């Protein structure tokens, strides 16, 4: 369930977990209780994003299919977040 609209955190700090569809705090239900998933404070220490310096090319080898070959986009970030609770894990990517 998506509840409680919340203001956006300051730049460089992510506050609560937001849904992509709505700017709302994501709630999770465990048994009969609803817990706010608090992930404060996550800090972005370093962010790097690059796009290859080349134009988009058009591959017309097939008479039925056109393929657009676009420059590659690469991004990396160094983040710091609090210790995880026992049995908790995050997948980033």
C-alpha positions in Angstrom: 0.0 0.0 0.0 1.2 3.5 -0.8 0.5 6.0 2.0 1.5 9.3 3.4 2.9 11.7 0.8 6.2 13.1 2.0 8.4 16.0 1.0 11.6 15.3 -1.0 14.9 14.9 0.9 17.7 17.4 0.4 20.2 16.8 -2.5 22.7 14.1 -1.7 20.5 12.5 1.0 17.8 10.0 0.2 15.2 9.8 3.0 12.5 7.2 2.7 11.9 4.7 -0.1 9.6 6.2 -2.7 7.5 4.5 -5.4 8.2 5.4 -9.0 4.5 5.9 -9.7 3.8 8.3 -6.8 6.0 10.3 -4.5 4.8 8.3 -1.4 6.5 6.4 1.3 6.5 2.7 0.6 4.9 0.8 3.4 5.3 -3.0 3.9 3.0 -5.3 5.8 4.4 -7.9 8.1 1.7 -10.1 9.6 -1.0 -7.8 11.0 1.3 -4.8 11.4 2.4 -2.1 8.9 5.9 -0.8 9.3 7.4 2.3 7.6 10.5 1.2 5.8 13.0 3.8 7.1 16.3 3.8 5.2 17.9 7.0 6.6 20.5 8.3 5.9 21.8 7.1 2.5 24.5 9.5 1.2 25.8 9.8 -2.3 29.5 10.3 -1.9 30.5 10.3 -5.6 28.5 10.1 -8.8 29.9 9.8 -12.3 27.8 9.5 -15.5 29.2 9.3 -19.1 27.8 8.9 -22.6 30.2 7.8 -25.4 31.2 10.7 -27.7 29.8 9.3 -30.9 26.7 9.8 -33.1 23.8 7.3 -33.3 24.3 5.1 -36.4 21.7 3.3 -38.5 22.2 -0.3 -39.5 20.3 -1.1 -42.7 21.7 -4.6 -43.5 18.2 -6.1 -43.5 15.5 -4.9 -45.9 12.9 -5.5 -43.1 14.6 -4.2 -40.0 16.3 -1.0 -39.1 18.7 -1.0 -36.1 19.7 2.1 -34.3 23.0 1.9 -32.5 23.2 4.5 -29.9 26.2 5.6 -27.7 26.6 3.7 -24.5 25.7 5.3 -21.2 27.6 4.4 -18.1 27.1 5.5 -14.5 28.8 4.7 -11.2 28.1 5.9 -7.7 29.7 5.5 -4.3 27.1 5.5 -1.6 27.1 5.1 2.2 24.1 3.6 4.0 23.4 2.4 7.6 24.1 -1.2 8.7 21.6 -3.8 7.7 19.4 -5.6 10.2 19.8 -9.3 10.7 18.5 -11.2 7.7 18.0 -8.1 5.6 19.8 -7.7 2.2 19.6 -5.1 -0.6 20.1 -5.6 -4.3 21.4 -2.5 -6.1 21.4 -2.3 -9.8 
